[in-house]
Amino acid sequence: MHAFKILLISILTIKLLGFSHAQSPWKTKCVDQYELNFFNNPRKNYGEAKSFCEEIGGYLAKVDNQRITDVINSTFEIKGSVNTFYIGGNDIAREGDWKWQDGTNVIMKKETGYQNWKWNQPNGETSENTAVEDCLVVGREEYEWVDISCDENFYYICQKELQGPFIGILSISENQRMCTSTNCSTATQFEWYKASNKVSTATTSRVYQSIQTGSAILNLQNANIADSGSYSCRYRLGKLWKTTTESYEVAGNPTIYRISNNNCHPNLIISWKPHTNAVGFPHKIEVSPSSGGSTRWVDSPTSEKQSTIITSLLPTTTYTIKITACVTKDNCTTNYSTTQKARTGGATLSAESPSIIQYKNTQTCVISWILSNKSETSNLYTVELNLTSHPVSSRDANSNIDMKLIDVTSSSVYSFQPEPNRNYSASMKIFNCVWPVKGSCVGNPTDMKSFEFNIVSFVIGFLIPLIFCVVFGLIIYKLMKKIKKLKKIAEAKEHNYETIQENATSSNDPVSQPSYSNVLQETAGYEQALPAPTKQTQVESAYEQPSSSNVMQEAVGYEQALSATTKQAQVESAYETYNA
């Protein structure tokens, strides 16, 4: 990461220097508020080097303190006379009067002030075989000052005051921007802002920043078009805060995959998809030229392909389709748009506004339409009508559908008289192009047959089943009532039998035992009880003479004779019960 940052800063430094020449410094060093640029290609004489430094806004280096000397000495190595650099001292104006390029004095030996002369310099050789040495260099076998001929070609050091920029903005990637200081800047505490709001440092935000020592990185990987705009980098320079601005636009435009036309009509079908950074934002679809064109809005497109139909266009006309992603309908820029041309179809005959109308007075149905591009067809043409009808009211209308194909030659209207009780609809076809006909017409009923048929159907289908259900319900009700009655009778008989059995098997206590007359009465079914002594005598007498039915009748006092066999059995049963 450190090596990567050094590389970025080096690139930034080259860009920010802004030299008018293609020539770039070999090395750049900063000292105090100055920038030292070392040039080693091409070599120049003193006059050429001086002019070049002036062109880039500086001058040949003024080495008037130890700090600048230390920076120079640390920048290059001594290699004989190879690394020799011109600096700004010279005595060209007057021999022995050394001046820096800005006109200030070069401190000489035995003078007070900073100086760095070699022990035997300046020697000012002026012999016939040696050129005048009026210019100052460093690095010639030593780092100290040496006077030399101004005509020789050497390297040179340009110096200029540091004016800024004190920071630079690098594009690390398509969606990352780094705000950092330049080589000679003392800027600190870098921060990214959008308008007056500081960009969040939370990585969960769509746009966030990573603040580091000496830099801040703006991360825009998850930004959408609402995040586009101007971002500023604030930095601290000494005690002051300064700002530089960077404009950012989210990359990416909508994509038009295909625009389809049709021979039968001039509509265009656009297949397109918004950019991932513009999903859910309103999109404006413009069709130009405006004559016959239109503007459509798609409020919240998804990430899938969209299909949009543009209607009301002119046939065989070339249009420009432009799709623009907008932050809002009032905030659209061309930064997020795409454009494509398309030509409408419908060059052959095509129908417009086909409809069917029924006139109440005559009940006549009229189908009419308008033909476009009729002027392009000089020959006869045929319109095929598909006329479909079905009963107005029927239990199974589909079984009575009637379809007719009618050819209409070189006309734009067709009329017919509808049949009674039938509903008509239609479609039309021209050169294999089909258009639905809007509307319908209905033939009036001529009699009440259909209505009577419906009444009969109602009676057969509803009333008869209802009557059957009511009758069946009554029968079931009576049967249930009779069964309930029989059940009660059976329960009563069972109760009587249980009572007799309980009386017969009860305790031997004479008080609790029923009298013989009562037993006989219950057994024989008599309504009134006989006196106990009399009836007992009669029963015993009857038992002794079982063959005489008359005697039995007299014993019990009945007016009518009983069957001898039946009554004898009853008496025997009663007597056995009494003895028990």
PyMOL commands that set and color helices and strands:
alter all, ss='L'
color gray80, all
select helices_A, chain A and resi 2-17+46-55+66-75+225-227+276-278+374-376+397-400+449-504+516-524+532-544+549-556+564-579
alter helices_A, ss='H'
color red, helices_A
select strands_A, chain A and resi 27-31+34-44+59-60+85-90+135-138+146-148+154-161+167-173+176-181+188-194+197-198+208-212+215-219+229-237+240-248+255-260+268-273+283-288+295-298+306-310+318-328+331-343+350-358+365-372+382-391+402-409+413-416+422-430+433-436+441-442
alter strands_A, ss='S'
color yellow, strands_A
deselect
rebuild
show_as cartoon
